Amino acid sequence: MTLYGLRTMRTLVASLFLLALSSWSVSGLQLDVINQWNFLQFTPPRGFSSQGFRPENTIFTGLELTDDRIFIAMPRLRAGIPATLATIPRNTPAGSSPQPQPYPDWSYHGAGLGLDNETTCAGLVSVYRMRVDSCNRLWVLDAGIMTSIDDFQRICNPKLMVFDLKTNQVVRRIDFPRQVLRPSSLLANLIIDESVQGTCDSAFVYVADTVTAGILVFDGLRGTMWRVSHPSMFPDPNFATYTITDESFTLPDGVVGLAHSPKLATLFFQPLATDRIFSIPTATLTKGPPAEFEDIPVVLAGKKSSQGLGLALNPNDDTLYFSPLTETSVASWNPLTNRQELLAYNPELLQFASELRFTNNELWLLTTRFQKFFKRTVSPNEVNLRIIRIRFNSTPAFNSISNNLYFKK
């Protein structure tokens, strides 16, 4: 049976079951805290002051891994963000708090240093996420928006900048054309698809427009771009309020979570304000601009216990990983076998998982107390930001407690 034969609604995680848990790992998998911070601190370059830096506003949303570095993205949600893209060493003591280093250097972060718009736009303005391709290059998605939570100032055109990770130099820049953007476009996530027409510069790139909901498609071989939109990509107002550890906030964001299965030729996606995960064939995205009134074949993949942001996929067996926000947990579902597992539950460590990344049989997460950053109640005396790893010793074993608690067909 193909994925598109699975059209019945399913419940991915059972709230009542989650609330009854007290252990860190339901499946026996350990949550390893790789790094943690109360606040992210930066040392300004020579000749500049840190007086305008606002650590209480600096929060990460994006994660990418190489052999020796961890990349983190810190969008300019509010004022005072020093750098929007930084690195830390891959190998540091467990639970340590290394100081992030702006990537590739401070000259690309003029917005944080108060430089003029021309200098700022030549560098990076506000990065939510970035991805490495098979040619060891980092594709960085720059939204071009300052203070997006408070007053949404677009100071530069959104763009993709591709860095050679050997030289840390820009080897390609793609500016988004006006016809695919909307006045409130906020580009917050991307997938590099090297399975259709080639790798590296020939890849397709799928980009999530979170505020004016849609998916932008970039054809790297031809240098063209178009927009695909569907009602499933918009926020559901009934799910625009989130409750995490008894603290609530409202943010009506559309499509943001993305995961790609080359084997299934499928893109999974989820708006932030929804309890559902959807899917769309990549053939629909890559065939070119949709015709007027064309039906877009979006499928409801499943219904979750609460909203979520990050998605990740194991390319070996197509298991999908997600993190329900209210339940402060990590769960998995395989769309081919319908096997499900609750991997971990921890109300302290698993608050607001903004990013999930699967690599080398490990699941990495960024977790934050975003609800406290958002409501300006965050404390400098508490750990607020973490990088967490879950290791699988082999192919993950699915310990189904009761199938009815996960999916209802």
TITOR-383367 format. One record per residue (C-alpha): x, y negated, z; residue in three letters. Coordinates in nm, 3 decimals, always signed. Each point is the difference from the previous one (the first is absolute). Example, Ala and Ser with C-alpha at 12.3 -4.5 7.8 and 13.67 -1.06 7.14 Angstrom:
# residues 2
PT|+1.230|+0.450|+0.780|ALA
PT|+0.137|-0.344|-0.066|SER
This chain:
# residues 409
PT|+0.000|+0.000|+0.000|MET
PT|+0.134|-0.343|-0.087|THR
PT|-0.007|-0.297|+0.230|LEU
PT|-0.284|-0.150|-0.199|TYR
PT|-0.217|+0.301|+0.072|GLY
PT|+0.012|-0.089|+0.367|LEU
PT|-0.268|-0.269|-0.012|ARG
PT|-0.181|+0.068|+0.324|THR
PT|+0.053|-0.227|+0.299|MET
PT|+0.241|+0.122|+0.264|ARG
PT|+0.097|-0.115|+0.347|THR
PT|+0.378|-0.007|+0.030|LEU
PT|+0.041|-0.033|+0.376|VAL
PT|-0.249|+0.055|+0.278|ALA
PT|-0.021|-0.288|+0.246|SER
PT|-0.134|+0.207|+0.286|LEU
PT|+0.282|+0.248|-0.032|PHE
PT|+0.263|-0.273|-0.010|LEU
PT|-0.137|-0.169|+0.309|LEU
PT|+0.036|+0.322|+0.194|ALA
PT|+0.371|+0.031|-0.070|LEU
PT|+0.275|-0.096|+0.239|SER
PT|+0.321|+0.142|-0.151|SER
PT|+0.240|-0.179|-0.232|TRP
PT|-0.009|+0.268|-0.269|SER
PT|-0.288|+0.231|-0.069|VAL
PT|+0.194|+0.216|-0.245|SER
PT|+0.319|+0.028|+0.204|GLY
PT|+0.175|-0.264|-0.208|LEU
PT|+0.202|-0.261|+0.186|GLN
PT|-0.036|-0.375|-0.036|LEU
PT|+0.357|-0.133|-0.018|ASP
PT|+0.033|-0.372|+0.069|VAL
PT|+0.287|-0.094|-0.231|ILE
PT|+0.002|-0.374|+0.075|ASN
PT|-0.212|-0.233|+0.207|GLN
PT|-0.016|-0.371|+0.072|TRP
PT|-0.190|-0.240|+0.220|ASN
PT|+0.056|-0.266|-0.268|PHE
PT|+0.212|-0.007|-0.314|LEU
PT|+0.290|-0.242|+0.042|GLN
PT|+0.215|-0.159|-0.272|PHE
PT|+0.325|-0.196|+0.014|THR
PT|-0.020|-0.291|-0.247|PRO
PT|+0.282|-0.060|-0.248|PRO
PT|+0.268|-0.257|+0.073|ARG
PT|-0.135|-0.352|-0.022|GLY
PT|-0.358|+0.095|+0.085|PHE
PT|-0.187|+0.012|+0.330|SER
PT|-0.236|+0.266|+0.132|SER
PT|-0.220|-0.270|+0.150|GLN
PT|-0.274|+0.058|-0.258|GLY
PT|+0.004|+0.380|+0.037|PHE
PT|-0.313|+0.145|+0.162|ARG
PT|+0.069|+0.358|+0.117|PRO
PT|-0.356|+0.028|+0.131|GLU
PT|-0.119|-0.035|-0.363|ASN
PT|+0.248|+0.241|-0.158|THR
PT|-0.149|+0.343|-0.065|ILE
PT|+0.096|+0.268|-0.250|PHE
PT|-0.237|+0.170|-0.246|THR
PT|+0.230|+0.177|-0.247|GLY
PT|+0.256|+0.281|+0.032|LEU
PT|+0.238|+0.163|-0.246|GLU
PT|+0.290|+0.238|+0.060|LEU
PT|+0.333|+0.070|-0.167|THR
PT|+0.285|+0.223|+0.114|ASP
PT|+0.163|-0.271|+0.209|ASP
PT|-0.258|-0.277|+0.042|ARG
PT|-0.353|-0.063|+0.118|ILE
PT|-0.176|-0.285|-0.179|PHE
PT|-0.275|-0.190|+0.179|ILE
PT|-0.234|-0.264|-0.142|ALA
PT|-0.134|-0.288|+0.209|MET
PT|-0.259|-0.204|-0.191|PRO
PT|-0.050|-0.365|+0.087|ARG
PT|-0.340|+0.047|+0.164|LEU
PT|+0.066|-0.308|+0.213|ARG
PT|+0.267|-0.267|+0.030|ALA
PT|+0.349|+0.062|+0.132|GLY
PT|+0.093|+0.327|-0.175|ILE
PT|+0.379|-0.018|-0.056|PRO
PT|+0.041|+0.271|-0.265|ALA
PT|-0.263|+0.197|-0.188|THR
PT|+0.216|+0.301|-0.091|LEU
PT|+0.278|+0.149|+0.213|ALA
PT|+0.201|+0.313|+0.069|THR
PT|+0.120|+0.191|+0.302|ILE
PT|+0.239|+0.299|+0.003|PRO
PT|-0.159|+0.340|-0.059|ARG
PT|+0.195|+0.161|+0.285|ASN
PT|-0.037|-0.181|+0.330|THR
PT|-0.053|+0.126|+0.356|PRO
PT|-0.354|+0.121|+0.062|ALA
PT|-0.225|-0.277|+0.126|GLY
PT|+0.258|-0.271|-0.070|SER
PT|-0.078|-0.353|-0.116|SER
PT|+0.248|-0.093|-0.276|PRO
PT|-0.020|-0.355|-0.131|GLN
PT|-0.140|-0.006|-0.355|PRO
PT|+0.224|-0.145|-0.269|GLN
PT|-0.167|-0.202|-0.279|PRO
PT|+0.013|+0.178|-0.336|TYR
PT|+0.189|-0.047|-0.215|PRO
PT|+0.119|-0.311|+0.186|ASP
PT|-0.132|-0.328|+0.143|TRP
PT|+0.006|-0.172|-0.341|SER
PT|-0.315|+0.191|-0.095|TYR
PT|-0.196|-0.123|+0.304|HIS
PT|-0.026|-0.374|-0.055|GLY
PT|-0.359|-0.004|+0.122|ALA
PT|+0.119|+0.097|+0.347|GLY
PT|+0.274|-0.261|-0.001|LEU
PT|-0.219|-0.290|-0.109|GLY
PT|+0.156|-0.038|-0.346|LEU
PT|-0.178|-0.157|-0.298|ASP
PT|-0.258|+0.193|-0.202|ASN
PT|+0.222|+0.042|-0.305|GLU
PT|+0.269|+0.170|+0.208|THR
PT|-0.261|+0.197|+0.190|THR
PT|-0.174|+0.130|-0.312|CYS
PT|+0.329|+0.122|-0.143|ALA
PT|+0.023|+0.233|+0.299|GLY
PT|-0.258|+0.189|+0.207|LEU
PT|-0.299|-0.174|+0.155|VAL
PT|-0.219|+0.264|+0.165|SER
PT|+0.061|+0.373|-0.038|VAL
PT|-0.250|+0.256|+0.126|TYR
PT|+0.156|+0.313|-0.152|ARG
PT|+0.279|+0.131|-0.223|MET
PT|+0.088|+0.334|-0.162|ARG
PT|+0.314|+0.179|-0.125|VAL
PT|-0.003|+0.159|-0.346|ASP
PT|+0.199|+0.297|-0.131|SER
PT|+0.278|-0.232|-0.125|CYS
PT|+0.083|-0.114|+0.354|ASN
PT|-0.165|-0.338|-0.050|ARG
PT|-0.229|-0.180|+0.239|LEU
PT|-0.322|-0.146|-0.144|TRP
PT|-0.103|-0.289|+0.227|VAL
PT|-0.355|-0.138|-0.023|LEU
PT|-0.009|-0.372|+0.085|ASP
PT|-0.351|-0.135|+0.064|ALA
PT|+0.111|-0.363|-0.024|GLY
PT|-0.237|-0.096|+0.287|ILE
PT|+0.095|-0.187|+0.315|MET
PT|-0.199|+0.018|+0.329|THR
PT|-0.255|+0.235|-0.157|SER
PT|-0.194|+0.052|+0.323|ILE
PT|-0.026|-0.367|+0.097|ASP
PT|-0.040|-0.210|-0.317|ASP
PT|+0.111|+0.213|-0.300|PHE
PT|+0.250|-0.228|-0.176|GLN
PT|+0.109|+0.126|-0.341|ARG
PT|+0.334|-0.166|-0.061|ILE
PT|+0.138|+0.234|-0.270|CYS
PT|-0.130|+0.235|-0.265|ASN
PT|-0.002|+0.364|+0.116|PRO
PT|+0.277|+0.213|-0.148|LYS
PT|+0.185|+0.328|+0.006|LEU
PT|+0.375|-0.015|+0.056|MET
PT|+0.208|+0.312|-0.065|VAL
PT|+0.330|+0.031|+0.188|PHE
PT|+0.282|+0.240|-0.085|ASP
PT|+0.075|+0.153|+0.340|LEU
PT|+0.366|+0.058|-0.091|LYS
PT|+0.068|-0.367|-0.071|THR
PT|-0.299|-0.160|+0.179|ASN
PT|-0.049|-0.213|-0.312|GLN
PT|-0.326|-0.073|-0.182|VAL
PT|-0.017|+0.200|-0.324|VAL
PT|-0.358|-0.077|-0.098|ARG
PT|-0.266|-0.256|+0.085|ARG
PT|-0.368|+0.028|-0.097|ILE
PT|-0.229|-0.299|+0.050|ASP
PT|-0.370|+0.085|+0.019|PHE
PT|-0.190|-0.168|-0.286|PRO
PT|-0.289|-0.229|+0.080|ARG
PT|-0.260|+0.219|-0.172|GLN
PT|+0.039|+0.286|+0.252|VAL
PT|-0.014|-0.228|+0.306|LEU
PT|-0.285|-0.169|+0.180|ARG
PT|+0.015|-0.321|+0.210|PRO
PT|+0.022|+0.200|+0.324|SER
PT|+0.206|+0.295|-0.123|SER
PT|+0.220|+0.152|+0.271|LEU
PT|+0.228|+0.277|-0.127|LEU
PT|+0.080|+0.229|+0.290|ALA
PT|+0.101|+0.349|-0.118|ASN
PT|+0.147|+0.185|-0.295|LEU
PT|+0.057|+0.347|-0.143|ILE
PT|+0.272|+0.082|-0.256|ILE
PT|-0.127|+0.273|-0.234|ASP
PT|+0.287|+0.161|-0.192|GLU
PT|-0.206|+0.304|-0.105|SER
PT|-0.178|-0.140|-0.306|VAL
PT|+0.238|-0.153|-0.255|GLN
PT|+0.343|-0.001|+0.162|GLY
PT|+0.200|-0.114|+0.299|THR
PT|+0.148|-0.327|+0.123|CYS
PT|-0.073|-0.281|-0.249|ASP
PT|-0.252|+0.222|-0.182|SER
PT|-0.210|+0.065|+0.310|ALA
PT|-0.353|-0.117|+0.063|PHE
PT|-0.053|-0.205|+0.317|VAL
PT|-0.337|-0.017|+0.178|TYR
PT|-0.049|-0.306|+0.220|VAL
PT|-0.276|-0.054|+0.257|ALA
PT|-0.170|-0.341|+0.000|ASP
PT|-0.138|+0.002|+0.351|THR
PT|-0.205|-0.322|+0.020|VAL
PT|-0.155|-0.015|-0.348|THR
PT|-0.023|+0.375|-0.009|ALA
PT|+0.148|+0.182|-0.297|GLY
PT|+0.297|+0.201|-0.122|ILE
PT|+0.246|-0.166|-0.237|LEU
PT|+0.185|+0.228|-0.242|VAL
PT|+0.344|-0.085|-0.138|PHE
PT|+0.131|+0.192|-0.300|ASP
PT|+0.375|-0.019|+0.051|GLY
PT|+0.081|+0.131|-0.347|LEU
PT|-0.204|-0.262|-0.187|ARG
PT|+0.011|-0.276|+0.259|GLY
PT|-0.379|-0.043|+0.000|THR
PT|-0.246|-0.022|+0.288|MET
PT|-0.375|+0.036|+0.058|TRP
PT|-0.256|+0.017|+0.278|ARG
PT|-0.237|+0.281|+0.106|VAL
PT|-0.279|-0.073|+0.246|SER
PT|-0.276|+0.206|+0.162|HIS
PT|-0.245|-0.059|+0.289|PRO
PT|+0.182|+0.266|+0.205|SER
PT|+0.304|-0.229|+0.016|MET
PT|-0.187|-0.274|+0.184|PHE
PT|-0.037|-0.021|+0.380|PRO
PT|-0.312|+0.135|+0.165|ASP
PT|-0.129|-0.274|+0.234|PRO
PT|-0.129|+0.268|+0.235|ASN
PT|+0.361|+0.106|+0.064|PHE
PT|+0.173|-0.339|+0.009|ALA
PT|+0.039|+0.008|+0.380|THR
PT|+0.263|+0.231|+0.148|TYR
PT|+0.030|+0.120|+0.357|THR
PT|+0.340|+0.120|+0.121|ILE
PT|+0.048|+0.090|+0.367|THR
PT|-0.318|-0.192|+0.089|ASP
PT|+0.114|-0.319|-0.177|GLU
PT|-0.189|-0.112|-0.311|SER
PT|+0.071|-0.233|-0.291|PHE
PT|-0.159|-0.069|-0.339|THR
PT|+0.182|+0.003|-0.335|LEU
PT|-0.202|+0.070|-0.320|PRO
PT|+0.283|+0.137|-0.216|ASP
PT|-0.049|+0.207|-0.314|GLY
PT|+0.217|+0.263|-0.167|VAL
PT|+0.342|+0.030|+0.164|VAL
PT|+0.087|+0.364|+0.079|GLY
PT|+0.142|+0.189|-0.302|LEU
PT|+0.135|+0.352|-0.054|ALA
PT|+0.085|+0.173|-0.327|HIS
PT|-0.009|+0.366|-0.102|SER
PT|+0.188|+0.064|-0.327|PRO
PT|-0.121|+0.363|-0.003|LYS
PT|-0.365|-0.099|+0.025|LEU
PT|+0.056|-0.311|-0.216|ALA
PT|-0.194|-0.187|+0.266|THR
PT|+0.031|-0.322|+0.196|LEU
PT|-0.157|+0.006|+0.347|PHE
PT|-0.096|-0.337|+0.147|PHE
PT|-0.185|-0.155|+0.291|GLN
PT|-0.111|-0.350|+0.091|PRO
PT|+0.083|-0.101|+0.354|LEU
PT|-0.366|-0.075|+0.076|ALA
PT|-0.150|+0.342|-0.066|THR
PT|-0.022|+0.348|+0.147|ASP
PT|+0.064|+0.164|-0.339|ARG
PT|+0.283|+0.112|-0.227|ILE
PT|-0.057|-0.011|-0.376|PHE
PT|+0.186|+0.133|-0.302|SER
PT|+0.037|-0.092|-0.365|ILE
PT|+0.172|+0.188|-0.287|PRO
PT|+0.327|-0.164|-0.098|THR
PT|-0.103|+0.054|-0.363|ALA
PT|-0.275|-0.257|+0.059|THR
PT|+0.255|-0.250|+0.129|LEU
PT|+0.267|+0.055|-0.266|THR
PT|-0.211|+0.008|-0.317|LYS
PT|-0.017|-0.378|-0.019|GLY
PT|-0.242|-0.276|+0.099|PRO
PT|-0.350|+0.135|+0.069|PRO
PT|-0.270|-0.094|-0.249|ALA
PT|-0.282|-0.229|+0.105|GLU
PT|-0.262|+0.193|+0.203|PHE
PT|+0.218|+0.312|-0.007|GLU
PT|-0.080|+0.253|+0.273|ASP
PT|+0.305|+0.054|+0.220|ILE
PT|+0.013|+0.364|+0.124|PRO
PT|+0.065|-0.061|+0.369|VAL
PT|-0.069|+0.295|+0.229|VAL
PT|-0.069|+0.000|+0.374|LEU
PT|+0.279|+0.220|+0.135|ALA
PT|-0.114|-0.004|+0.361|GLY
PT|-0.153|-0.181|+0.292|LYS
PT|+0.214|-0.070|+0.306|LYS
PT|-0.082|-0.054|+0.364|SER
PT|+0.108|-0.367|-0.019|SER
PT|+0.186|-0.250|-0.215|GLN
PT|+0.363|+0.047|-0.100|GLY
PT|+0.276|-0.175|-0.189|LEU
PT|+0.301|+0.216|-0.088|GLY
PT|-0.020|+0.307|-0.225|LEU
PT|+0.274|+0.247|-0.091|ALA
PT|+0.011|+0.319|-0.207|LEU
PT|+0.223|+0.306|+0.012|ASN
PT|+0.094|+0.060|-0.365|PRO
PT|+0.076|+0.366|+0.069|ASN
PT|-0.356|+0.105|+0.083|ASP
PT|-0.204|-0.322|-0.044|ASP
PT|-0.089|-0.030|+0.368|THR
PT|-0.127|-0.351|+0.074|LEU
PT|+0.090|-0.173|+0.328|TYR
PT|-0.194|-0.285|+0.161|PHE
PT|-0.042|-0.169|+0.336|SER
PT|-0.350|-0.086|+0.133|PRO
PT|+0.038|-0.329|+0.186|LEU
PT|-0.255|+0.041|+0.276|THR
PT|+0.122|+0.351|+0.085|GLU
PT|+0.371|-0.104|+0.006|THR
PT|+0.087|+0.326|-0.173|SER
PT|+0.161|+0.155|-0.307|VAL
PT|-0.188|+0.260|-0.202|ALA
PT|+0.038|+0.188|-0.327|SER
PT|-0.222|+0.147|-0.268|TRP
PT|+0.081|+0.208|-0.306|ASN
PT|-0.245|-0.075|-0.284|PRO
PT|+0.068|+0.333|-0.173|LEU
PT|-0.047|+0.236|+0.295|THR
PT|-0.214|-0.220|+0.227|ASN
PT|+0.237|+0.079|+0.288|ARG
PT|+0.016|-0.266|+0.269|GLN
PT|+0.209|-0.065|+0.306|GLU
PT|+0.021|-0.255|+0.274|LEU
PT|+0.376|-0.052|+0.024|LEU
PT|+0.031|-0.240|+0.291|ALA
PT|-0.199|-0.220|+0.233|TYR
PT|+0.149|-0.269|+0.221|ASN
PT|-0.180|-0.321|+0.104|PRO
PT|+0.329|-0.173|+0.079|GLU
PT|+0.227|+0.101|-0.288|LEU
PT|-0.249|+0.026|-0.285|LEU
PT|-0.168|-0.340|+0.006|GLN
PT|-0.065|-0.140|-0.349|PHE
PT|+0.213|+0.214|-0.232|ALA
PT|+0.053|-0.248|-0.282|SER
PT|+0.224|+0.231|-0.203|GLU
PT|+0.047|+0.374|-0.043|LEU
PT|+0.285|+0.142|-0.210|ARG
PT|+0.069|+0.369|-0.073|PHE
PT|+0.359|+0.091|-0.084|THR
PT|+0.215|+0.313|+0.037|ASN
PT|-0.270|+0.187|+0.192|ASN
PT|-0.036|-0.286|+0.248|GLU
PT|-0.284|-0.244|+0.053|LEU
PT|+0.111|-0.353|+0.098|TRP
PT|-0.231|-0.263|+0.144|LEU
PT|+0.004|-0.369|+0.081|LEU
PT|-0.225|-0.071|+0.296|THR
PT|-0.074|-0.339|+0.152|THR
PT|-0.229|-0.169|+0.243|ARG
PT|-0.144|-0.194|-0.291|PHE
PT|-0.320|-0.070|+0.190|GLN
PT|+0.202|-0.196|+0.256|LYS
PT|+0.205|-0.184|-0.263|PHE
PT|-0.322|-0.088|-0.181|PHE
PT|-0.173|-0.132|+0.315|LYS
PT|+0.318|-0.170|+0.131|ARG
PT|-0.002|+0.211|+0.317|THR
PT|+0.328|+0.182|-0.068|VAL
PT|+0.248|+0.010|+0.288|SER
PT|+0.381|-0.028|-0.033|PRO
PT|+0.033|+0.230|+0.301|ASN
PT|-0.150|+0.306|-0.170|GLU
PT|+0.102|+0.221|-0.292|VAL
PT|-0.213|-0.113|-0.293|ASN
PT|+0.170|+0.145|-0.309|LEU
PT|+0.121|+0.352|-0.066|ARG
PT|+0.143|+0.222|-0.272|ILE
PT|-0.109|+0.358|+0.067|ILE
PT|+0.089|+0.329|-0.166|ARG
PT|-0.183|+0.334|-0.003|ILE
PT|+0.215|+0.292|-0.112|ARG
PT|-0.139|+0.313|-0.165|PHE
PT|+0.223|+0.302|+0.047|ASN
PT|-0.145|+0.155|-0.313|SER
PT|-0.312|-0.045|-0.206|THR
PT|-0.248|-0.144|+0.253|PRO
PT|-0.216|+0.264|+0.164|ALA
PT|-0.365|-0.094|+0.018|PHE
PT|-0.145|+0.089|+0.337|ASN
PT|-0.369|-0.043|-0.068|SER
PT|-0.184|-0.024|+0.331|ILE
PT|-0.340|+0.005|-0.162|SER
PT|-0.058|-0.073|-0.364|ASN
PT|-0.331|-0.173|+0.070|ASN
PT|+0.179|-0.259|+0.210|LEU
PT|+0.205|-0.114|-0.297|TYR
PT|-0.212|+0.029|-0.316|PHE
PT|-0.373|+0.019|-0.034|LYS
PT|-0.092|+0.120|-0.345|LYS
